Amino acid sequence: MKTEKEINMLIVEAKKEVDRLEEQRHKDLGNSMNFIHNEIELQRTLAQIEAYEETLN
C-alpha cells in the first residue's frame, strides 16, 4: 500500500505528463496515428490522476 505522500508524488508526475501530452497537441505529430496515440495516452493519464485522487478520499 502506498502512502499519501507517494500517491501525491504520483499525481504530480502524472500532471506533468498531461502537460507534456497537451503540448504535443500543438505540434505536428506527422500523421493521424501519432495524434490518436497521443490522445489515448492523454485520456489514460487523466484517468490515472482521477484514480489516484479517489484513493486519497
N, C-alpha and C positions, 0 to 999 in steps of 0.2 A: 504494500500500500504506500502510495506516495504522500509526502507531507504537503501541507497547504503551500509552503514556500516553493516546493518543487513544482507543484501544479501552476502556481503563479508564474514561475520561470518558463514553463511550457507555453503558457498563454502569451507571454511577452514574445517568445521566439516565433510562435505561430502568427502573431500580429505583424512581426517583421516580414515574414514570408508573404502575408497578404499584401503588404505594401509593395513588395518586390513584384508579385504577380500582377497587381493593379498597374504598376509602372509598365509592365510588359504590354499591357493593352494599348499603350500609346506608341509602341514601336512596331516596325514592320516585322511580322513574325514569319514572313516568307510564303506561307501557304495556309489554307484554311485548317489543315490538320494540326498545325502548331497552335493556331488560335484556339481550336476546340480543346486541345490538350491543356493549354494554359487556363481556360475557363473551368475545366473539370478540376484541375488542381486548386484553383481559387475556391470553388464551391466545397471541395473536400476539406480544405484548410479552415474555412469558415465554420463548417460543421464540427470540426475538431475543437475549435475555440468554444463553440456552444457547449459541447460535451464536457470540456474541462471546467467551464463556468458552472455547469449543472452539478458537478461533483463537489464544488465549493459550497453550494447552497444546501 
